[in-house]
Amino acid sequence: MPTYEYECTKCGHAFEKFQSITDKPLARCPECRGKLRRLLGTGAAIVFKGSGFHQTDYRSESYKKAAKAEVESASKPPADSKSGEPSKPKPDKTPKKAASSD
């Protein structure tokens, strides 16, 4: 349900009213019972998100292939150059310094 803006032509009282689209416009000011006019509102912006809209549906095939390759390469761990197996982190072999008690 939209919010409509009204303004009294007699006293200038302006207010908003939450009404159904099928409701008749208000005719009288709640303050002075003068004649109301409905103002043109800016409305709400429509934002299309997610798949199913023009931006994602009509991408070129080259874009889709590049995006798929990027996702696949990001999800695989780097391979060890000798065995082809995923590399494992190597333990740190540097000696640790003891904390000084100064």
DAFENHU-V650093 format. One record per helix or strand. SS is the DSSP state (2 for helix, 1 for strand). FROM is the first residue (numbers start at 0). TO is the last residue. If there is no record, write none. Layout:
SS | FROM | TO
SS | FROM | TO
This chain:
1 | 2 | 7
1 | 13 | 17
1 | 27 | 27
1 | 34 | 38
2 | 53 | 56
2 | 60 | 74
1 | 78 | 78
1 | 85 | 85
